[in-house]
């Protein structure tokens, strides 16, 4: 395992994958990491649909107007759901689980990319409803995103720590550029 700083510096979205499958052991580790993600009041509102079928991956790749095409080429897609009847924090719970899977994938040497579904559209169809219909997901589950995973077919440089936007960090209170300009 990499140290955490190396892990988060190296993790970049991957949208091009080889045709190589992910071993069952690695798939299990990725899903295990999702199940280890914390949830509001430990309610475990998340659920996951793991998809490896190439035809279904192709269908998922058109779940929204733009930004989902990479799903057709991934080895595994994990649809991240939240039970809306369990907690109003299902979006946050599902988001944490999604990033846990992406960090686990990075640690295993795999690539991943988040495909946002909630509040997106494919033409006139809500992306959530499209995915719900395709995978027979009950209405009580919100579809947050789909994490596409696979063996990278592209190399990307790690994030450059010298380019971090430290101006986005505020200490004690929020101070905008306008407020700063008025004072000086």
C-alpha positions, 0 to 999 in steps of 0.5 A: 500500500502506498502512503496516503499522500502518494495515493491521493496525489497519484489518483487521476480519472482514467477514461481509457482501459485495456480489455483485461478483466479485473481479478475476482480478488481485486473486485472483492477488495473494491466492493469491500472498501465500499462496504467499509465506508462510513454512513450517517448514524451507521445506517448503511444506506448505500447499495451497489450493483456491480456490472461486468457484462459488456452489453450492459456496460455499453447500455450504461455508457449512454445513460447521460448526454455527455461524459459516460462513454468511457463506461463501454470500455471499462472492465467493471462498473459499480452503480452506487445507490442510496436508500432514500427511505433510510436517511436524508444523507444518502447522497453523502453516504453514497459519495463516501463509498464511491471515493473509497472504491476509487482510492482502493482501485488506485491502491490496486494499480487500477484506473477509475472514473466517476460518471455522475448520474443524479440530476443528469439527462439522456435526451428527455429521460432522467439518467437515474430513471434510465439506469433504474429501468435498465438494472431493475432498481426499485424507486426507493433507491437514488442512483448517485453515480457509476464508478467505471474501473479497469486496467489503465490504457493511459498513463497520467502524471500525478497531481502537482502539489505546487499547483494546489489552489490554496486560495480556496482555503479560508481560516476562521471565516470566509473571506472573498477576494472582494472583501480582501480588496476593500480592506487593502 
